[in-house]
């Protein structure tokens, strides 16, 4: 993750950038957030007391468990670059603040698999790493989250959203909200488009099963019929599953007509293979296709542009303002032209690295060591204070911002306010809606709308994407 511009620094230069159109991320949850003390009201420009520490520089390694190969590899590579940028920004802030700590990154490939996640985790722990960003997929996180608790290793996932992991998770945190929110967003899109029946094709893994089950609940509430067809994450061909999908569409179309039937694909990058196979079935090309955060923004779809455009592919993903994502995007693309992926989750990772780093610094300043049991207790509060641009108190003075992102937005994290519930999960989100739009001889993902979690309604940015053919 290459260098993104470091903003404000303690006892140094403060770069102020005015950003237009910043949308706050408000969150609610069925569980109450951990109680937190009232933040200091003094504007955090310069620390009252510069935190003192040993004169010798302490190097702290953060391990990144990323899908550098497999079905999420495009996002894995993007997140690697963003991780590098975040580490660079944090070290620049530390140098300017005169604090004798530095962070370094170690990257491990989960291969988008259960066993790959275990191998990556064990390799990191064997190297003495106690702080981990990732894994990205819920399948990978499900493989290691109990091990992390047993080993007292801090794990912060930027994109795991499976409902099966919306449970107590000591030492494990998720800065993306669980899929009970995305399922509502998807169901609302489907309802508003006048769809009366949905054929769902989904990965049979913790994430795919959970999102499918919650989507089905909301479809049922709206009186929309559905049928789900699952396939194993290890599938190498999709012929039989697409044939079943074709049968489902034909059955519903005979009752409602093709304009009122849709396919919902809860997949990763294998959507490209599924669409290519589906192109051999004329009836599957007559209905609207929707996706989800599993491949929203993925370059895999560009391989099948004509097909994706024909079925008017729409996808949802946790919602962030474009202005903030573009700040990150421009920095990455400057050093890695052509890199694509889900910028929303990459932005969450950027914040996750800061949260982990600040929690580690507080541990050193309060306890004199990297105490992960202590970090397990303080991380939610550190995340919240960081996200609203407030100082973080320590036994040796305040860690004061504004942080890098704080200098850009006036206050707060790149992805908005971070409140974690009792299960260490982020409390709710809006959802961006993307569509595949023709772009010359190819295609591109375009932000066409947003589902607002407070109103439960969709704001359309590009209404053509929401019009079904007559």
C-alpha positions, 0 to 999 in steps of 0.5 A, a space after each residue: 500500500 503505497 504512500 498516501 499524503 500524511 496530513 496533520 502531525 503533532 508539534 509540526 506542520 498542519 496541512 489543511 485541505 478543504 473537502 466538499 461533500 463529506 458525508 458523516 457515517 452514522 451508526 446504530 445497532 441492536 446492541 449498545 456501544 461500550 460506555 466511553 468517557 466524554 472526550 476532551 473538549 480541547 481542540 487537539 492541535 498540540 499535545 499538552 505534554 508530549 508523551 515521553 518514552 525510551 530514547 531508543 526507537 521501538 519497532 512494532 510489526 503489524 501483520 497483514 493477512 490478505 487474499 493476494 491470490 484466489 477469488 479476492 486477489 484484486 482486493 488483496 493487492 489493493 489492500 496491500 498497497 493501502 497498508 503500506 501507505 498507512 504505515 508510511 503515514 503513521 511513521 511520518 506522524 511519529 517522526 514529526 511528533 518526536 516519538 521513538 516508535 516506528 511501525 513496519 508491515 509484514 504481508 501474508 497470503 490467505 489465498 482466499 481460503 480457509 486453510 490458507 488463512 490458518 497457514 498465514 495466521 500461523 506464519 505471522 504468529 510464529 514470527 512473533 506478530 501480535 497485531 494483525 489486519 485482516 483477514 478480508 473474507 469471513 471464511 478466512 476470519 472464521 478459520 482463525 478468530 478463536 485461535 486469535 483469542 487463545 493466543 491473545 493476538 489482536 485481529 482487526 478485519 476491514 471487510 468481514 461482514 458475515 452474520 455468523 461472526 456477529 458473536 462475542 469475539 475477544 481480541 477480534 474486531 470488525 470495522 465493517 458492519 455485519 450483513 444485516 445492514 447490506 441485506 436490507 439495502 439489497 432488498 430495498 433495491 429489489 423492491 424499488 425496482 418492481 422485482 417480484 421474484 429473485 433467483 439467488 446464486 451464492 457461495 456456501 461459506 459463512 459470508 454467502 450463507 449469512 447474507 443469503 439468509 438475511 436477504 431472504 428474510 427481507 424479501 419475504 417481508 416485502 412479499 417477494 418470492 425467491 429461490 437460492 442455489 448454492 455452490 461450494 467456494 472450491 467450485 472450478 466450474 459453474 455449469 450445473 449451478 447456472 443451469 439450475 439458475 436458468 430453470 429458476 428464472 424460467 419458472 418465475 418468468 412464466 408467472 411474472 414476466 422477465 421484467 419482474 424477475 432478477 438474479 442476485 449473485 452473492 459471489 466473489 470474483 468468480 462472478 465473471 465465470 458465472 456470467 460467461 457461463 450464463 451468457 449461453 442461456 438466453 433467458 438469463 440474459 433477459 433479466 436484471 442481475 444484482 450483486 453485492 460487496 463480494 465483487 462491487 468494483 472488481 476488475 474481474 467483471 471487466 473481462 465480461 463487459 458486454 455480458 455485464 452491461 447487457 444484464 445491467 449489473 448492480 452491486 451494493 457495498 458499504 457506503 462512503 463519500 466519493 470525496 474521501 475515497 478519491 483522496 486514497 484512490 489518487 495516492 494509490 494510483 499515483 504509484 500503482 496505475 491501473 489498480 482497482 478494487 473495492 475502495 470502500 474496504 480499502 478505506 476502512 483498512 486505512 483507518 484500521 491500521 491507524 486504530 491498531 497503531 494508536 492502540 499499540 502506542 497507548 499500550 506502550 505509554 501506559 504499560 511500558 510494553 505491547 500488552 494485547 490483553 490491555 489493547 483488547 480492552 481499549 481498542 474500541 475507545 481508541 477507535 472512537 476517539 481517533 474517528 472523531 479527531 479527539 486526543 487519546 489520553 495516555 499515562 505519559 501525555 496525550 496522543 494528539 492529532 488532528 490525525 492524517 485524515 483529521 487534517 483533511 476533514 477537520 476531524 474524524 477518520 477517513 470512513 467516519 465515526 467508528 462505534 463498535 458494539 459489544 461483539 466488536 462489530 461496527 454499528 451500521 452503515 449506509 450502502 453505496 450502489 454501483 452499476 456497470 456502465 459502458 465506457 467506450 469499447 469496455 465498461 466501468 463501475 459507476 456510483 449510481 445511488 446510495 441506501 440510507 440506513 436512517 431512512 431505509 430509502 435509496 437516493 438515486 445519483 444516476 436514475 437510468 440505472 434504476 429504470 427497468 426496460 418496458 
